[in-house]
Amino acid sequence: MPRNSRHRRKLTTRTKISALVLSFATLAMGSAAWAGQSQPSRGVVVDSLSLSTASSGRVTATAKVRSDRTIRVQALTVAVRSANGSHFDFPGATAPTLGPSQTTFTSGSRTFPAGTYTAFAAYKYNNTWHNLTPVKTFTTGATGTPTPSPTASASATPSPSPTPTASATTAPSPSQTTPTSGSAPQGIPGTWRQVFGDEFNGTSLDGSKWNPNWLGCPTCTTKPVNSGELGAYAPSQVSVSGGSLHLKAEKQQTTANDGKTYAYRSGLVESNGKAQFTYGAFEARIYTPAASPGVIANWPAFWTDGQNWPEDGEMDVMEGLGGGKACYHFHSPSGGPGGCAPGDFTGWHTYGAEWKPGVVTYYYDGKQVGQITTGITSSPMYLILNNGVSTQHGGPIVTPADMMTDYVRVWQH
């Protein structure tokens, strides 16, 4: 995510991998387990929920949903939980209007590690997630042999919550995640000590760590980072809830502090003046909305930047570039080498980079996806997360769209 449109990235194609086997069964759930939803949501029902697997091993979910009244929901998806409560939600969440006529949601496809999972339709209304029955359990296995499904009593809670109480109905949502220890970055070897972290477990942005817009004015709606963007950055588009940071992009004419009016507004946070680092391991777990199966919507990014661009350098850990790919780069006066990782990086994924003298190595979901050894700078850099909107640089525009972040962590030796 360069500050100005002086340079762009080279893109690579995506490949698809992995094969798995599905078996699933509907769980019998008592109505008490799903009570406590807000009044407008009580009439939302799922007529059917099905899972299918292609010969490639990628799984797709289909839910048919209707409501006894017409409501515009903020998001509709099929959520998935592993046996230990980890989130593996299907990509492709939409924001439809639900009513008495049946609405069909078909997710993007994805693969799952071998194990046992529960799946259920969920929708967001009035900033609250509501989970729906039926709940299905399925197993995947690389050997082609399904593993035993859990019993209804063992899997009746599709979230890490200990009991399926009324308050627990909002817990297993795509916006919430299973806590991780943070003792070391995923896949990056070595001995580390954590020097920065935000788990976003509160109810508001931590002002000691982050600024809610792009530089210069703590309360302003600021201009875009890049001249190819179509949206301003407003503090109103930044929130913390459900264990995640939310950066929401929406189509609404907005005047920024440069006096210009933009067709969109969105969310950005940066740590300039509050946290900056030279070298280390940088990691964030991020949910990117999908424009279509396997295609990242908009221009979400996790990156770092120095005080004097491009002389001090810019490290792009992940950004969703044209074609909806997850890409990495390092920009400096020497250029902007990098590439894009193959595969589907919509939904929840972990993005990391190890920056050391003369080299940056990039890790997605704990696996090395690239390395850059030219033009690496050594000036301190601050952290940035933003949900950009750009037809020039990003993927297809989808609004409203919520880029969510479970955590951001930095380690050093």
Beta strands, then each sheet from edge to edge (+ up, - down):
strand 1: 23-27
strand 2: 44-53
strand 3: 59-67
strand 4: 71-72
strand 5: 75-82
strand 6: 97-98
strand 7: 103-106
strand 8: 115-125
strand 9: 128-131
strand 10: 135-140
strand 11: 193-198
strand 12: 231-233
strand 13: 238-241
strand 14: 244-255
strand 15: 261-266
strand 16: 268-270
strand 17: 276-277
strand 18: 280-288
strand 19: 290-292
strand 20: 295-296
strand 21: 299-305
strand 22: 314-321
strand 23: 325-331
strand 24: 338-341
strand 25: 347-356
strand 26: 359-364
strand 27: 367-372
strand 28: 381-388
strand 29: 401-412
sheet 1: 1+ 10- 8+ 5-
sheet 2: 1+ 10- 8+ 9-
sheet 3: 2+ 3- 7+
sheet 4: 4+ 6-
sheet 5: 11+ 29- 14+ 13-
sheet 6: 11+ 29- 18+ 25- 26+ 27-
sheet 7: 11+ 29- 14+ 15- 12-
sheet 8: 16+ 28- 17+
sheet 9: 16+ 28- 21+ 22- 23+ 24-
sheet 10: 19+ 20-
end
